[in-house]
Amino acid sequence: MKKLLIIITVFSGFASYAQELFVFTEPASNMAANSAGIRLSNAVMKDAHTGLINYYFAPELMVGISKNIMVHAQAFISNREKKFIINGGSLYTKYRFFSSDEVHKHFRIAAFARYSFNNMVIHQPAIDLMDRNSGYEAGIVATQLVNKIALSASLSALHATDNNQNKFIYGDKNRNAISYTFSAGKLMLPKEYTSYTQTNVNLMAEFLGQVNVGNKQIFLDIAPSIQFIINSRIRVDAGYRLALVNNLYRSSSQSAVLKLEYNFFNVIK
């Protein structure tokens, strides 16, 4: 009986968590404590300078140190320079400092930070620490889950540095930006949970924006996506990101994304 209660508790927690695993943003919730995961992010986008379709690959190692702290390490690989090279990488950490949990709903707030390093030639004033710029980011994210619907919003400050010998050519006053996101997701299947082996199907829409502090130019994107959680361990995401407002120039403003993820539970002592 005790083992059954433990299984039900763990499964119920995963069911809630699965609904807020957004494709383009991180929620305030963390991955399970003492767990690890591998994520392979793939993106295809058209370059405005060359007209070529470029492929970006970002393998990522994720570690849940505790229920409140998680760390990600990511590498950036692309064929933008007409051959596959490692452009750089990033370190990301998130600390959940507030949680209010009730039956079928919870509200959580977390602080996060990212450090990125990159060797690419800088082609745009928009700051992208996920593949194009070296720099720093710090912010806060809040997530509300109610039944089968999850809502999440974040606000962060970014600072771009030079990409080693490749200078940030848009002026020092344009090195800083504010990023903001809003995400909404809904669990579509299963209608009722009967087993941890059931496949979860989530539909979501996310809005991702940035305003450059120096020139006051902005972009705002929308990113619809679908997500599958298989056997409570495997995650498959597919989404498309496109611009709604785009007066802060980017060399690519649309992208198709496919993410594959596998999680290992209770692997860290």
Order of alpha helices (4+ residues) and beta strands (2+ residues): alpha-beta-beta-beta-beta-beta-beta-beta-beta-beta-beta-beta-beta
